[in-house]
Amino acid sequence: MKKKVLIILLVIIVCLVGLSVGVYRYVYGLAQEKPDNDPCAFIAEVKPGFSGDVLVCVGDSITHGRVSENYVDMLSADLGKKGFYVVNAGINGELAYNVLMRIDPIIACDPDYVTIFIGTNDAHGALTTEQGEKIVKEMKLPQMPTDQWYRENLTQVVKKLKESTHADIALLSIPPIGENPADAAFGQSERYNAIIRDVAEKERVSYLGLFEAMAAYLANHPHAAPPYTQGAFEWAMYSGFARHFLLGASFADVSRKNGFLLETDYLHLNETGARMVADLVEGFVLKGSR
């Protein structure tokens, strides 16, 4: 009898493990789906017959817009009416190094405007050794993330775009890691934004203060923001993905459930946060519109 019970339990465990793996792969596949307006699609399908202005939004998962509210789609809706085509050059998980390694398709879009919104994963990866080792493995990095390495890669991205395109370029500051100003993670974002401001100034490109806008919003809307820990971050992110992709919860719902006002899980943005990005980018583009 005991042997039979053990066999049944083993079968149940195997089934549950198999189900978990299947669910993970399903959610991962949905999260990784390429935007219809990525650089390769634009170059192959749109660019040959397009005569309007082209805006390329470069970034990580916040720009990719599958696990974060999609600010690029907001821009497409707003700027498309004004004759622009908005290219989504965001890829989940990327650091400035990864953007530098894939700069050629971005250049090949022959953009009139480029916004660079990268650094969240650099800052987060340099926050703890645990997170750094994880991101090195996931993103196949040649070294651990550091402040100086981020500065070097971001500078090279800007230089290559200046040398190889005629685009007006803007760097966006990254959002805070979490919404609690007392957290070391929040301060890490501030330090990396000082790098972004400095690079923008030295390379004479525009700087768009997203962090500053978000920090001001949070100061004017005080709330009990959840403190950052590695465990809290991972739970908020992965449970949020599951609620969004499996249960159909909006990012606004995920955000409220996790206790945030602008973010969903310490890193990604809800609709309010994404709208801030879209407004800053739209202001930059329309101010310099030819």
Secondary structure, 3 states (H helix, E strand, C coil): CHHHHHHHHHHHHHHHHHHHHHHHHHHHHHHHCCCCCCHHHHHHHHHHHCCCEEEEEEECHHHHCCCCCCHHHHHHHHHHCCCEEEEEEECCCCCHHHHHHCHHHHHHCCCCEEEEECCHHHHHHCCCHHHHHHHHHHHCCCCCCCHHHHHHHHHHHHHHHHHHCCCEEEEECCCCCCCCCCCHHHHHHHHHHHHHHHHHHHHCCEEECHHHHHHHHHHHCCCCCCCCCHHHHHHHHHHHHHHHHHHCCCHHHHHHHHCCCCECCCCCECHHHHHHHHHHHHHHHHHCCC
